[in-house]
Amino acid sequence: MAIGLLAGLALGLTAALTQSPALLAFARWLRPFGTLFLNLLSMVVIPLVATALFQGVAGLGDVRRLGRLGARTLGFFGATTIAAIAIGFLVGALFLPFTGVSPDQREALLAGSRGDSSFVQHAAEQIPGGARFIVELIPANPVQAAVEGNLLPLIVFVTIFGIAAAALPDDKRHALTELADVATRALTHVIHWVLLLAPLGIFALVAGAVVQYGSSLVTTMVLFVLAVIVGLALFMAVVYLSAVALLVRLNVGRYLRAIRGSMLMAFSTTSSVATLPVMLEAAETDLKVSRTVASFVLPVGASIGRAGSALFQAVAVLFVARLYGVALGLTDALQAGAAVFLTSLTVASVPSASIVSLVPAFAATGLPLAGLSLLLGFDRIPDMFRTTTNVVGHLTGAVVVAAVEGEKLE
């Protein structure tokens, strides 16, 4: 996978910089192979989440343990998201002095982006509000939620079904959990087969993405991208790796080696959900997290654990305010942070979600919606890094919760 990633970057950058027609055509020709690889990986996600989560919940037997597990999982993701927002504002503020914008440039930005905000406005309408979000947690049709890839309502249904199965007599409960276990093992074999294609799939994805997005990223918003990357690296070191070392008592180097496949997959696919099968494999096989904990924490994390996205959004608020000359005070920052935290629960539900779900934060601080259109055109590289951070957070949540539950990890 690392070789595929580096080869894709090399091909894409060479094609973008030289503008060689043959290399550009080759990189574009490769893109369907990347899509095919993503489809194969995504094909397994919904059934794997359903069978693994059901087995984990039903296998608990004692419903009180599920409540404890859920509280610890939500507590971890909530606390780390708040920490990410704080670090995002800090790093963004440190980089702001280097982002001077002249009045003429600011007016050009405003004029150039006025006509491009229709997509953002349309997509923003798809973000559920508070009451609608709660209502949609309970799917009227679980099958439809699965077909649409709406992971959070599906998790709620499977959890309720698993709790009901846990209340059955042991012989009937074991029949269901054994069936779920067999299905999970079969799906794991499918994952192994798909991963044989990972080097080629990642090569095709990265080469096509760099050709499509690379040149604009190189020439615009370099400081913003750098601020996001620095913030994410600082956050992972201070929060996630410190938690692994201090709370879990795992060697950090050993931990990073165990999750590097998941990190590479997240970086190249920019999808936590597509990386979920690889995360489950790493947690159970390499880190020795129990299936009960891994199959509960990781799907929940893939649905609501968006600390990397929250940090990106915090930096984006400060950056766009600077570009458009909007002064933000402490109250504005707190309002934006609260909006970012709440909308992080819905960040996976719409295209370009980390950009579009900034709408409430922009509304709370009076920032122009046109600023979101400015972010959309060069989102690919920040998306790679924030998705990688999200995936590291999911796996860190799994090992932290497992350690708190008293499991011995390796």
N, C-alpha and C positions, 0 to 999 in steps of 0.2 A: 504493500500500500504506500509506503514511504517513497519507493522508487517510482511508482505511478504518479504520485503527487508532484515529485520533483521534475519528472519528465514532462508532465502536463504544463507546469509552470514555465519550463524552459521553452517548450514549443509555442505556448501562447504568447510569451513575452517576445520571443524572436519574431513571430508573425506580426505582432502588433507594432513592434519598433521598426522592422524592415518593410512592412506593408507588402511583403512578397505575395503575389496572387496565388501561387501554388501552395504556400504554407497556410494562408488564410482559408483557402478552399479546403485543405486537408483538415484543419482544425474544425471547420464548420461541418465537414462530412463526419467527423467523429462524434458530434453531439448526440445523435440518436442512440449510439451505444451507451453513452452515459445515462440517457433517459431510460433505456432498457434496464440497466443495472439498478437504477433507483426504483423502477417499477417492481423488479424482482424482490428487492429488499422490502419495499412498502407492502407488497403482497402478503408478507408474513406477519406484519405488525398487528393488525386487528385480531386475527385468531390467536396469536401468541399472547397478547395482552389479556384476552378473555380467558384462555385456559390457565395461564400462569397465575393471574390474579385470583381467579376462582379457587384454584388449588390452595393458594396461600391463605386466603380468608377462610375457606371451609375447613382447611386443615388445622386452624387454630383451636377449634373446639370451644374454647372459652372466649365468649364475645368480649369480655372485659379486656382481654389482651389486645384485641383489635382496636378498642377505644384508646388504649395506651399507645399503641403503635401509630395510630392516626394522629394523635395529639403531638407526639414527638416528631413525626414527619412534617406536619404543617408548621410546627414551631421552628424547626430547622430552616425550612424554605422561607418562612416569613422573616426570621431574624437575619438571614444572609441577604435577602432582598433589600432590607432597610440599610444594611451595611454597604451594599453595592451602590445604592443611591447616594449615600453620604460620600463615598470615595469618588463617585462620578462628579459630584459638584466640586469636590476639592481639586481633583485633577483638572477639570474644566476651567476652574478659576485660575489655576497656575499657568495654563496655556493661553488664557485670554489676552494678556499683554502683548503677545506676539502676533495677534490676528488683527492688525490695523486695517480699517476699511475707509476709503475716502468717500466723501458725500456723492461724488459722481458714480463710483462703483456701487454704492448702496442704492442709488436711484436706478442704475442699470439692472441690479438684481431684482428690485421690486417690479420694474417694467417687464423684465424677461420672464418672470415666473407667474405673472397674473393670469395668463391663459392656460397654465399647466396644472391648476389645482383641481380640475374637475374630477380626476381619478381619486384624489385624496378625499374630496367631499363625498363622492359616491361611496367609497369604501368605509369612510367614517360612519356612515349611516348603518353599516352592518355590525358595528361594535355594540353589544348589548349594554344597556344601562343597569343600574343596581338591581331593581325589581325583576327586570327581564332576565338578567344573568342568573338569579336565584331560581326563577321558574324553569329556565332551560337546563338547569342541572338535572332535573328529573325528566328523562326522555319519554314522551308519549309513545314512541315506537323505538325500542332499543335496536331493532334490526336496521331501521332507517339511520340511526345515529352511527351504526357500524359502517353502513354503506357510504355515508358521507364523510367518514373518517373523523367524526366528532368525538374525540377521545374522552373528554371529561364526563359527559353524560353516560357514555358507555361504562366508564369506571364506576360511576355511582350505581348503575344497574347491576353490574357484576358483583360489586361489594354487597349490595342488598341481597342478591341471590345467594352469595356465599355465606352471609350471616344466617339466612334461612336454612341452608344446607348444614351449617354447623350445629343447628338445633335438632337435627334429625338423630335417630338412634345410630350408634357407631357403625353397625353393619351396612346400613343404607348410605350413611355419609361416606364411608370408605369406598363404596362402589362408585360414587360420583367423583371423589378425589383421585381414585386410581385411573378412571377414564380421562380426567383432566391431565394427570401426570403422563399418561401414554401419549396423549395428543401433543403436550408440550415437548416431549422428547422427539416425536416425529418432526415437529416444526423446527426444532433445533438442528436436526439433520439437514433440513431444507436450507437453513441459514448457512451451515457449513458449505454446502454446495454453491450457494450464491456467493459466498466470500472467496471462493476460488477465482471468481471473475472480478474481484475487487480491484486489483492493480489496473486492469484494462478499463474498468468503469470509472475509476478515479482519474486516470489519465485523460479519458475523453471528457469528463465533466470539467476538470480544471482548465484544460487547453481551450475548450469552447468558451468558458466564462472569462478567461483572461483576454481572449480576442475580442469578446463583446464589450467588456467593461473596463479593460485595463488602461487604455490610453486616457480616458476621461478621469480615471482615478489618479493617474500620475500627475496630471496637469491642474487639478482643482482640489481644494479642500484637504491638502496634505496635512496641515496642522491638526485639523479636526480628527482625521483618521489616526494620526499619531497619538493624539490625546486619548482617544478611545482605547488604542492598543496598550498604551502605558497604564491606563487606569485598570484595564482588565487583568494585565499581568500583575500589578500591585495587589488587586483584589484577590486573585487566586493564591498569591504567596501569603498574604496577611491573614486571609480568612480560611480558605479551603485547605491549603497545605499545613497551616498551623493546627487546624482541627484534626487532620490526619495524624500529625506528629504528637500532639498533646492529649487529645481525647481518645483516639483509637490506638495510639502507641504503635503505629506502623512506620517502618522506614520509608521516608518520602521518596527516595529513589526507587525502591521496590514498588511502591504504589504507582508511581508514574509509568514504570515499565509495564505494569499490569493493565493500565488503562490507555496506553498509547494507541492501540488499535481503535478504540472508541473516539479518541481525540482526532485521529486522522480522518475517520469516517465523518465526524461532525464538521471538521474543517472543510472537507471537500464537498459534502452534500448540503451543508447549511440547514440541516433538518435534525432536530432532536428526536422526532418520532421515527425517522428512517434509521437513526442510530440505535434505537431502543433494543433490537435483537442483539446487537453487538455488546451493548452495555450489560444486558442480562447474562450473556455468556461470560463476560469479564468478571462480573460480580460473583457469580456462582463458582466458576471454574478456577479463576486466578486469585481471587480475594477470599474465597471460601465463605461468602455471605450465604446464609440459609436461603432456600428458595422462598420461604414464607416472607422474609424481610425484603429480598430483592424484587420479588414479583409484586409487592405492594408499593414500596418506596419509589422504584424507578418509573413505573407508569404514572404515578401521581406527580413525580418530578417533571416528567416529559410534558405534562399537562399544565402545571402551574409554576414550576421552578424556573423562573426567568430572571435570575439575578444579573446575568450578563447583559440581557436586553434592558433591564432597568438602569444599569450603569450607563449604557450607550445613550439612553433617553435623557438621563440627567445631564450628560455632557452636551447633547444636542440642544437642550433648552438654553443653556448658557451661550452656546455657539451661535444659534440663530438669533438670540436676543442681541448679541454683539453685532452681527451682520446688519440687522435692521435698526440698530440704534435704540433699542428698548432697554431702559434701565430697570434692573430687577433688584428689589430689596429683600431683606430676610423673610418677610411675610410672603412675598411672591415665591421665593425658593421653597418655603415650607409647603405652600399650596401646590406647587408643581410636583414636589416630592410625594405628597399624598396622592395626587392624581396618578403619577407614575406607578406607585405601589399598587393602587387599586386596579388599574388597567393591566398590570402585569398578569393578572388572572385570565385575561382574555386575549393575550398577545398572540396566541397560536391560531386564532379563529378566522383571520382574514389574510389575504395576500399582502406582502410587505408590512406585516403586522407591527413590527417594532417602530416603523415610521407612522403608520396610520393611527396606532393607539396613542400617539402623542397628542392627538386632538384635544382631549380633556386638559392636559397640562398646558397646551398653548392657550386654550380658552381661559384657564385660571390665571394666566399671567399676561394676557392681552397681546400675545405674539401673533403675527399675521400667519394665517393658514398657508399662504403661498410659500412660506419657508419650508414646509414639508415637501413640496415639489422639488425644491433644491436638493433635498437629501435623497430623494428616490433614485436619481440617476446614477449615484455612485455607491449604492448600498452594499454591493456584493462583498467587498473586502472587509468592512466592519462586520458584516453578517457572518463571515467565516470565523472571525475571532470571537464574537459574542456567542455564537452557537457552540463553539468549542468550550467556552467558559461555562455555558449552561450545562453541557454534558458532564464536565468535571464536577459541577455542583450536584448533579443527580447522583453520580457515583459516590461523591463524598457524603451526601446525605445517607446513602445506603450503608456505608461502612460506619458512620457515626451512630445511626440508629441501631445497627447490629451490635456495636460495641456497648451502647447504653442498655440494650436488651440482654447483655451478658454473653454474647457469642464470642468465641475465640477465633480471631481472624489471622490470616497468614500474609 
